[in-house]
Amino acid sequence: MEDQCKVLHEMKLKDLKAKGYLFQAIDRSIMDTIMNKQTAKGIWDSMRQKYHGTTKVKRAQLQALRREFELLGMKEGEKVDDYFARTLTVVNKMKAHDEKMEDLMIIEKILRSMTAKFDYVVCSIEESNNLTTMSIAELQSSLLVHEQRMFNRAGGEEQNECPDWEKYAHCAELMTHVELNNARREEVWFLHSGFSNHMTGNKEWFTLIDEQFRQSVKLDNNSKMTVFGRGNVRLHVDGITQVITDVYYMPELKNNLLSIGQLQEKGGAILI
């Protein structure tokens, strides 16, 4: 009888030690739910049941979030910032459920779910950037620039932004009247999707110009140029005459710039 009491006492001590270790490991926020358990085994069984159920719930929630992510799409008239906010809210919830979300996956999702008016922008971004090294912030910034340009085109009053020439020395080149090898830089037209508007510093090329038009254009290097007119320019390319409308006249500009986006808005097709 004495031996049995001794064994029972030792078992109780072991159980108390085990309970002590469990209490140290368990978060205080759920301590009240296990305080009524008399043994370490009771605590263990309760926690196993609780977290087994929680795991199932989290898995179900993650599946729902995955579906929500796949069904995400930009709404007509929705702002770029608002769509990014909606998308990243879902992404952050997925990450909270231990889902691994690489930037590339998010970038590709956003690009394929923009509205139709961003099609040419998306195509340009995919062609001119390495998406594996692009950040979400860079993508958002690029789309915001194009959104601003479209806003200005629709009658907004905010300033257009266009990139500094030196960053785009690799742009495709379109010649007027002369072959590239014999051309001066002032006679070359440079194409790029980042330019907000067609621009030239050569007033003689205009067949029609509104010299009352004024606009301030900010470049990437934070410098500003004033537009002193807007009109039409006639280009002769491979024996074909093309009339380019809505060209900005900027006397300080050293390069002639053609906006791919503006050409496409007029129904033009670009092949590079």
Buried (B, 14 or more C-beta within 10 A) or exposed (E): EEEEEEEEEEEEEEBEEBBEEBBEEBEEEEEEEBEEBEBBEBBBEBBEEEEEEEEEEBEEBBEEBBEBBEEBBBEEEEEBEEBBEBBBEBBEBBEEBEEEBEBEEBBEBBBEBBEEEBEBBBBBBEEBBEEEEBEBEBBBEBBBBBBBBBBBBEEEEEEBBBBEBEEBEEBEEBBBEEEEEEBEEEBBBBBBBBBBBBBBBBBEBBEEBEEEBEBEBBBBEEEEBEBBBBBBBEBEEEEEEEEBEBBBBBEEBEBBBBBBBBBBBEEEEBEE
